[in-house]
Amino acid sequence: MSEDETTGHPYLGLPPRAFWKSAVAQADRDRFPGLVTPRFAITAQTRIATAGSCFAQHIARWLRGAGCRVLDGEPAPASMPAQVAARWGYGLYSGRYGNIYTARQLRELLEEIALGAAPDPRLVWQRPDGRHVDALRPTIEPEGMESPAEVLLHREWHLERVAQVLRRTDLLIFTLGLTEGWEDTATGRILPVCPGVGAGRFDPARHVFRNAGHAAVLADLHAVHALLQRFRPGMRLLLTVSPVPLTATASGEHVLTATAWSKAVLRAAAGEFVAGVAAADYFPSFELVTQPAAGGPWFEANWRSISAAGVARVMGIFLAAHGLAPDAAAGPAPADDDADEGGADEGGADDPVCDELLLQAFAP
């Protein structure tokens, strides 16, 4: 055995990005060279769909600003002002499905479309004012609807339009936000917000708290990938994890540790999924905001809203990694994110629109 063989080891010859000293401590932390090595290109011709928790609204807006082709299956009426359109769920994502906080929600939406079944009347909620909303996207119609039949008709149209988008999509960008959710055991669906918070009526015998673990999230991601191939073979999936903490937790834990647990599960599941699926990739939005070495602070005074500078930095690195001009995104002003896993206070047209904001009203 030669001297090189006896003294060699796997760390010899690794690139600078493999070592903290060269990749972080001595690196240009405004750009983090080597942090992102995309598996596939995003160009102006790539047909992109977006979905996820509220942080994903930033991604769609910045991609449009960079000249990317972000699909929209349910565009707002041409005469509708931007702020009104956002309040009614237009232009936030590639469909008016509202915030999809968990991998299970996305899986169930895709299954619902793939099955082609009629919308379930058990998933229509009544508000205190007597109006009705879709339990699976309860804030899409801020004024509610007159009857359950109207809600179901709108959902049927919505599902048809999302199906059309999926059949055209080259790349779906999905932002994982939460592990916690409430299951409607009568239908088996995970809800975007707890019944009784704004609409519906909470029934402890019917509505059960769920907190997905690593295995469950990983299984859901694999199911999502398989379902996407049914709509368009070869569709790719780009995952990211929202850096925004939970607004509230029903786990019984302190909200700080509940947030750490939830984000750790999502990050680990996303990493394992991407490691095993060549047509998937991961972008470190979570790390670029929450890692102390990433600079900042990128949070506002409440320690959960992402600042405009934080959003701009994350999206600048994202666009640069994919060969897109970051300065081209200057058109849509970065939002003051007072939301994601909790929602935004009233703000401008660029502020994320989030269901879970409603929970803040119940804080002591």
N, C-alpha and C positions, 0 to 999 in steps of 0.2 A: 504494500500500500504506500502510495507516495505521500510526501509531506503535505501537499495541498489537500489531499483527501482526508488526512487525519486532523488537520487544523481548520478545515472548511466547515461552514454551517449555513443554514438557510437565510440568515440575515445579511450575508455578504452579497454585495451587488444589488441590493434592493434600491428602488428609486427614492429620491428625497421625500416624496409624499408619505413614505412608510414610517418616517421617524418624526417624533414630536418636535425635536430641535429644529430640523430643516423645514418641516411642513407647517409648523405653527409658530414656535417661538421666534424664529428668524425670518419668517415668511412675510410677504406683503399681505397683511390681513384685510386689506380693502378688496383684494381680488381673490385671495386664496388659490393660487395656481396649483393645479393638480387635484383640487378637491372634487371637481365634477368632471368625469370622463363619460360623456353620453354614449350610450350603446347604439343609438340611431339618431339620424339627423331630423331637425325640425326646420322646414323651409316655408317660404311664403305659399307654397302649393300644398303643404300638408294640411289635410282636413282634420281639424282638432275639435273635440268635444270636451267640455269641462263639467265636473260635478264634485260635490263634497261639502264639507263644512264651510262656514262663512269665509274663512281665509282664502278659499278657492276663488272667491269673487275678484280678489286682487289679480290672480293669475290670468283669468279671462280678460280683464280690462287691459293689463299690460301687454298681453299677447296681441290684442287688437291694435294697441298703440304702436307695436313694433311691426305692424303690417302682416301679421299672421292671419290665416284663414280659420277663424273660430266660428263654427257652425251655430246657427240659431234656428231651431225648428218652430219657435213660437215668438216671432218678433213683435214688438209693440206697434200699435197703430202709428203711422207716420206723423200724425199731428200731436201725439202725446208727449208732454215735456219729460225730460230725462228723469227728474226726481219723482214724478208721478209714476213713470214706467217702473222704476226700481221698487217703489212701494208695492206695486202690483205684481212683482215677480218677473218682470220682463228684462231681458238682457243680462241677468245675473249669471246664468249658466246657459247651456245649449238647449234647455227646455225649461218650462215653468214648473219644475219639480221641487223647487225650493231647496232648502239645505238638507243634504244627505250626510248625516253625522257619522254613521257607522257602516262598516263593510256589509253587515247584514241587511241594512236598509237598501243599499244598492243592489245586492243580490236579489232581494225580494221584488224590487221594482223591475229588474230585468226578467225575472221569472214570470211576473204578472203580464208583461208585454209578450213574452215568448209563448205563453199558454193561450193568449188571445181570449181569455175569459172575460165575461162582463164585469164591470166594477162592482164591488161588494157593497150593498146598501147598509151593512152593519158598520161600515167605516165612514159614515156621515155623522158629524157631530152638530149638536144645536148649541148656539151661543146664548148667554143670558138675555140678549135682546130678541131672541126668537129666530134669528137668522141662522143659516146652516153653512157649514164648511166641510171641506175634504179633510178627514182626520190624518191623511198621509202628507198633506201640505196645507196646514191650517191657516197660514198667514198669507197665502197667495191672493186671496180675495179679501182685502181688508174690511169691506163692508158686508161680507157674507153673501149668501144667496137666499132666495125666497123659499125654496123647497128642496128636499132631498133629491127629487128627480132632476132638478137643475144641476145640482152638484155632480150627480152621476153622469149626466150628459157631458158636462165639461171635462170630467175625468176621462171619459171614453175618447173624446177628441184629443186630450193631452197625450194619452198613451199612443195613439196613432201617430201623432206628430213626433214623439220621441223615437218611435220605431223607425220612422223615415230618416231621422238624423243618424241613428246607429247604423243603418245600412249604408251610409255614406262616409262614416268616420274612419280615418286612418289611425288616429291616436286619441285615446281617452286619457285625460289627466284627472286623477281622482285624489282629493285631499282627505285623509283620514282625520277625524276630529275627536271622536269619543269611543269608549267601550261601553258606557252605561246607556241603558235605554229601558223603555217600558213595553212589554209585550201585551197585546190584546189577545188573550188566550182563546177567545171565541173565533178569531180569524187566523191566529198564528202570526200576525204581522207586528213588527217592531215599529213603534210610533216615534215621530220626530220630537214630540214634547209630551209630557205627562198629561193625561186627561184631567180636566178640571182647571188647567192653567190657561185661562182665556176662553176655552170652549170645551164642550163635552162634559161628562160627569165621571168622576173617579169612582170605580167599583173595586174594592180590594179583592173580591172574589174573581174578578175578570182581568184586572190589570196587574201584572206581576213585574217586579223589578228584575232586570237582567244586567249582569256585568260580564261581558265576554272576556274570556281568557285567551291566551296565545293560540291554543289549538283551534278554538272556534273562529278567531279572526283569520287565521291562516287558511282554514277550510273554506271560509267565505270568499277569500281572495281567489283561491283556485276555482271555485264555482263561478265567480264573476268572470274570470278569464275564459272559462269554457263557454259561458253564455255569450260573451262578446263575439266569440268565433262563430256562433250560430247566426249572428246578425251580419257580420262581415269577416270572412276568413282572413287571417293575417293582421287583424286589428291589434295594435300595440297598446300597452298600458303603462302609464307613467304615474308612480305613486309619490306622494309627499305626506308628511305629518304636520298638522297644524301646530304652531308653537304657542297658541293661546290657551291659558289654563281654563279649567272648568269654572262656570259661574256658580254652580251648586252641585252637591253630590248627595245621592240617596243611599250611599253604600254604608253609612254609619261611621265612616272614617272622617278625619279632618280633611277639608277640601284640598289642602296642600299635598298631603300624602296620597289622596285619591287621584289628584292630577298626575303626580309622579308615576303612580302605578299604571294609570290609563295610558299615558304617553309611552311608557316603557314597553307595554304590551304591543301597542300599535307599531312602534319603531322596530321591535324585534320581529314581529310577524311580517312587516313589510320587507325587512332585510332578508329573512329566510325565503319569502316568496320570490323576490327578485333573484336571489342566488340560484333558484331552481328553474326559472322561466326565462328563456332567452329573449322572448318578445316583451319583456317588462324591464322597467328601469326605476330608479329612485333618485329624487332630488332632495337635498338636506335643508329644507326650509326650517325645520325644527332646530337643527344644530346651529344654523346661522343666526338664530335669534337667542337661543337659550344657553349656548356654550359661553362661559366667561371669556374664553380666548378669542371669541368672535367680536369682541369689542362691545360698544354700546354704552350705557344701557339702551336697549331697543324697545323698552316698555314705557308707557305713560305713567303718571303718578299713581294709578290704581294697581300697578304691577301685573296687569293682565292684558290691557289694550296695547297693540303693537303700534308704535309711532309711525308717522308718515316716512321718516327717515329709515326706519327699520324695514318697512315694506319696500321702499325704493332700493335699499341695499340688497335684499334677498332677490328681488326681481332683476336687478342689474346683473348680478352674478349668474342668474338663470339664463338670461338672454345672451350674455357674453359666452357662456359655455356652449350654447347652441349656434354660435356664429351670427346672432342677431344683434342689431345695433341697440344698446341700452338707451341711448339718447333719443331714439325714435319713440320711446314710450313716454316721453315728457308730456305728450298731449293730454292724456287722461291723468289729472292730478292724483297722486297717491292719497288714499283715504286715511283718515285718522281712525284706525280700527279700534272701536270701542266694543268689540264683539267677538265673534266666532262662537266658542263654546259658552255663549252667554248673550250675545246680541249687542247691538249698537244703540246708543242714545240717539235722540233725534239729531239729524245732521244733514249734510248735503247729499247730492245725488250719488256721490262716489262712496258713501259710507256703506259698509256691509249691512245687509238686511238679514236678521237672524231670529229664528223662533225662540231660542232659549233665553233671549233677553227678558221674556216674560217672568222668568224665575227670579230676577233681581227684585221684583216688586214684593217678594215674600221674605226678603232678608230682614232680620231684626234691626 
